[in-house]
Each structure stands twice: as structure tokens, then as C-alpha cells.
Amino acid sequence: MISVVTISFNQSKFLQNAVESIRRQRDISWELIIVDPGSTDGSREYAKLISDEDDRIKLIFDSDRGPADGLNKGFQSATGKIVGCLNSDDFYLDNIFERVVAAFANNPNSACVYAHGLILRNDIYRFQSSDYFTLKNYVFRRGLVVQQSTFFNRELLEFHRITFNIENKISWDGELLVDIAIKGLQITRVPDVWGVFRIYPTSITGSKIFLRQGEKEFLRMREKILSLTSLPQSQIFIFALLRPLHSIMRRLLNIVRYYKYRKLFK
């Protein structure tokens, strides 16, 4: 079974779309855990209504210390061996759960599997490639992973006591991948497209307000990695110079992969 944890706070505009994208999944059993620390916009009432209709939907309405804390509570309540986290403003493509299960079956030692995704901004979709995630790539800013495309082996995370850092209010999902890689666990990219990541002016990714804090979190995590590895500072400097070239290459890959994988999301 796949467990999905959705954190929601005053997201009534988007929550139904996220929930219905899970309810449309076929052939694989699932549970949805909605974590809401205190919405006042009607989204709690909607969550209660659908949980009454569908016993696969569970609710956690406790106060928390932010998104990462809410996700930890959801993961602790999950019963599926595979667990994913879906923000309430994102959504999955149809019939992807069976492909997620197949990805873990093909990579039984992976703590995490992930795929590519779509970005939805101003009602326009565009393809977004996920990079190969390694500590080295992350330090060199080449470790982009589309958030809603990630699924985890819950038992491996529990065994290694890996949880979301509740002090990280910006990139808690990225830090979880860093911590998984630091433990030496396998992270596998799958050639597939699994979900849609929504960007809008008030979202964390879309708001420039959070750029400075996001950079601070990146530098903190980079220092954590560098304290445990032996990457030469010269390499970091060289790859910093090459970053614009990598951005251009990623854009070209997005175009190529769009045509390669478009049958999966058309």
C-alpha cells in the first residue's frame, strides 16, 4: 500500500484537486493522511466531509511547529511501506501509483525513488527534469528533484531514524534527501513523469520573499555535506562558474524529455 501525507493550511483553493488526484489512482491500495494544524478557510470542513465518505482518508488536526513537523506526524501515522508527501497545492497524474510500486520492485534497496514532473504556472504547463541526486550534485547545485515526484521506503527511513528537520521552514524535502544520502542509502531516479508542481506568487517557490532564507538553508546544508566529505574547494569554485551552462543544458533536456515522455501525461 502507498501512504500519501498531505500538509494543508488554508489551501481550500487547491486541496480538492490534490485529493481527487489520489482518489483517481487505480489498481494499487492507498491511504491519504491530511495534516492540518488549524485552517480557517473551509478546508478542514472539506477534509472532514471526504474522510467521512472514504475510510482511506485519515485526518490529523493537531497543532504543529511547521510543515516539516506536520509531515513527520503524518509519516508516523502511515501504514504503507511506501510513503509520499504531496503538498496541498500540487497533484499527481493519473495511474502513477502502479508505476511507483514497480519502481521500488525494480530497485528493492532504494530508500527513495523519484521521477520527473510538470510545472504549472499561470495556467501553463512545462516539463521539469529532475537531476540525479547525489551529495556532490547537491553541493554543485545540480541536485534538483521535483518534490511531488518523490516516494520513500518508510521502513528504511524509520530504521535509520531519518525525519524531516522541523527547523527547516523552506526546503525540508531537500534536506531529507541530503540526510538519506549522508546515511549512504540509495536514491533512484526513474525515467517517468509522476506529478504536477504548482508555482504561484504566494507559494514558497514562487515568492521572492523566501529566496534569501532558501539560500541560507542551502548554504547550511552544503556545509553539513562538506564537513562529512572531501570535495576540493577548487571544484566548488569551477562548478559555480559553470552553473549558467548547466542551467542551459537543463532547459534543453526539458525540451528533449518533454517529447520523450509526453505520452505519459497527455
C-alpha positions in Angstrom: 0.0 0.0 0.0 1.1 3.6 -0.7 0.6 6.2 2.0 0.4 9.8 1.0 0.8 12.6 3.5 -0.7 16.0 2.5 0.0 19.0 4.6 -2.6 21.8 4.3 -3.1 25.2 5.8 -5.7 27.4 4.4 -5.5 25.8 1.0 -9.1 25.3 0.2 -8.5 26.7 -3.3 -6.3 23.7 -4.2 -6.9 20.9 -1.7 -9.7 19.2 -3.6 -7.6 18.9 -6.7 -4.8 17.3 -4.7 -7.2 14.8 -3.0 -9.0 13.9 -6.2 -5.7 13.2 -8.0 -5.1 10.5 -5.3 -8.7 9.1 -5.4 -8.3 8.6 -9.1 -5.4 6.2 -8.7 -6.3 2.6 -9.7 -5.1 -0.9 -9.0 -2.9 0.0 -6.0 -4.3 0.3 -2.5 -3.6 3.6 -0.8 -4.3 5.8 2.2 -4.2 9.6 2.4 -3.3 11.4 5.6 -4.3 15.1 5.6 -2.4 17.1 8.2 -4.0 20.5 9.0 -2.8 22.5 12.1 -5.7 24.9 12.1 -7.1 26.1 8.8 -10.0 28.7 8.9 -10.9 28.9 5.2 -13.2 25.8 5.0 -10.5 23.3 4.0 -10.9 21.5 7.3 -14.6 21.1 6.7 -13.9 19.7 3.3 -11.4 17.3 4.7 -13.9 16.1 7.3 -16.5 15.5 4.6 -14.4 13.4 2.4 -12.9 11.4 5.3 -16.5 10.5 6.3 -17.1 9.4 2.7 -13.9 7.5 2.2 -12.3 5.5 5.0 -8.9 5.5 3.2 -8.6 9.2 4.2 -7.4 10.0 7.7 -7.1 13.3 9.4 -4.5 14.8 11.8 -5.8 18.1 13.1 -3.2 18.8 15.8 -1.2 22.0 16.0 2.4 21.6 14.8 5.7 23.6 14.5 5.5 24.0 10.7 5.3 21.9 7.6 8.2 19.6 8.4 6.7 18.8 11.8 3.4 18.1 10.2 5.0 15.7 7.7 6.8 13.9 10.5 3.4 13.3 12.3 1.9 12.1 9.0 4.8 9.7 8.3 4.5 8.3 11.9 0.8 7.6 11.3 1.4 6.0 7.8 0.8 2.2 7.5 2.0 1.7 3.9 5.6 0.5 3.2 5.8 3.2 0.5 5.1 6.8 1.6 5.0 10.0 -0.4 4.3 13.7 0.6 2.1 15.8 -1.6 1.7 19.5 -0.9 -2.0 20.5 -0.9 -1.4 22.8 -3.9 0.2 20.0 -6.1 -1.3 16.9 -7.6 -0.5 13.6 -9.1 -1.0 12.4 -12.7 -3.4 9.5 -13.3 -2.4 5.9 -12.8 1.1 6.6 -11.4 0.9 4.6 -8.2 1.3 1.3 -10.0 4.5 2.7 -11.6 5.8 3.8 -8.2 5.3 0.3 -6.9 7.1 -1.1 -9.9 10.0 1.3 -9.4 10.5 0.0 -5.9 10.2 -3.5 -7.1 12.9 -2.9 -9.6 15.1 -1.1 -7.1 14.5 -3.0 -3.8 17.4 -1.4 -2.0 16.3 2.2 -2.6 15.2 4.4 0.2 13.8 6.8 -2.3 12.6 6.7 -5.9 11.6 9.8 -7.8 10.8 10.8 -11.4 10.4 14.0 -13.5 7.4 16.3 -13.2 5.4 19.1 -14.7 5.4 22.7 -13.5 2.1 24.6 -13.6 2.5 28.3 -13.6 0.0 30.9 -14.8 -2.2 28.1 -16.2 0.7 26.9 -18.4 2.3 23.5 -18.1 6.0 23.0 -18.7 8.2 19.9 -18.3 10.7 19.9 -15.5 13.6 17.3 -15.4 14.8 16.0 -12.1 18.6 15.7 -11.8 20.4 12.7 -10.5 20.6 13.4 -6.7 23.9 12.9 -5.1 25.7 14.9 -2.4 28.2 16.1 -4.9 25.5 17.3 -7.3 23.6 19.0 -4.5 26.7 20.9 -3.4 27.2 22.0 -7.0 23.5 23.0 -7.3 22.8 20.2 -9.7 20.5 18.2 -7.4 17.1 19.5 -8.4 14.3 17.0 -7.6 10.7 17.8 -8.4 9.1 17.5 -4.9 5.9 15.7 -5.7 7.7 13.0 -7.7 9.4 11.5 -4.6 8.3 8.4 -2.7 10.1 6.7 0.2 10.6 3.3 1.7 9.1 4.2 5.1 10.7 1.2 6.9 14.2 2.2 5.8 13.6 5.8 7.0 12.4 4.6 10.4 15.2 2.1 10.8 17.8 4.8 10.1 15.8 7.4 12.2 15.6 9.8 9.3 13.0 12.5 9.7 12.2 16.0 8.3 14.1 18.8 10.1 11.4 20.8 11.8 13.7 23.9 11.9 13.9 24.0 8.1 10.9 26.0 7.0 11.8 26.3 3.3 13.5 23.2 1.9 12.6 20.4 4.4 12.1 18.0 1.5 15.6 18.7 0.0 17.2 18.2 3.4 15.5 14.8 3.8 17.2 13.7 0.6 20.5 15.1 1.8 20.1 13.1 5.1 19.2 9.9 3.2 22.4 10.3 1.0 24.6 11.1 4.0 23.4 7.7 5.5 24.7 6.1 2.3 21.2 4.9 1.3 20.2 4.5 -2.4 18.2 7.2 -4.2 16.9 6.2 -7.6 15.7 8.4 -10.4 13.1 6.7 -12.6 12.6 7.7 -16.3 8.9 8.7 -15.8 6.6 11.6 -15.0 4.5 11.4 -11.9 3.0 14.7 -10.8 2.5 18.4 -11.2 4.2 21.1 -9.1 2.2 24.3 -8.9 4.0 27.7 -8.6 2.1 30.9 -7.9 3.0 34.3 -6.4 2.3 33.3 -2.7 3.8 29.8 -2.8 7.2 29.2 -1.2 8.9 28.6 -4.6 7.0 31.5 -6.3 7.6 34.1 -3.7 10.8 36.1 -3.7 10.3 36.7 0.0 11.7 33.3 0.7 14.7 33.4 -1.7 17.1 34.7 1.0 16.0 32.2 3.6 16.2 29.4 0.9 19.8 30.4 0.2 20.7 30.3 3.9 19.2 26.8 4.1 21.2 25.7 1.1 24.5 27.0 2.5 23.8 25.4 5.8 23.1 22.0 4.2 26.2 22.4 1.9 28.4 23.0 5.0 26.9 19.9 6.6 27.8 17.9 3.5 31.3 19.4 3.2 32.0 18.6 6.8 31.4 14.9 6.0 33.0 14.7 2.6 36.3 15.8 1.0 35.2 17.8 -2.0 38.0 20.2 -3.1 37.1 23.9 -2.8 38.6 24.3 -6.3 35.9 22.0 -7.7 33.2 24.0 -6.0 34.6 27.2 -7.5 34.8 25.7 -11.0 31.3 24.4 -10.9 30.0 27.7 -9.6 31.4 29.2 -12.8 29.8 26.5 -14.9 26.3 26.9 -13.3 24.9 29.1 -16.1 25.9 26.4 -18.6 24.2 23.7 -16.5 21.0 25.8 -16.5 21.1 26.0 -20.2 21.7 22.2 -20.5 18.8 21.6 -18.1 16.4 23.7 -20.3 17.5 21.7 -23.4 16.9 18.4 -21.6 13.5 19.6 -20.6 12.6 20.1 -24.2 14.0 16.7 -25.3 12.3 14.9 -22.4 9.0 16.6 -23.0 8.7 14.9 -26.3 10.1 11.7 -25.0 7.7 11.4 -22.1 4.6 13.4 -23.2 2.5 10.2 -23.8 2.7 9.7 -20.0 0.9 12.9 -19.3 -1.2 13.7 -22.4 
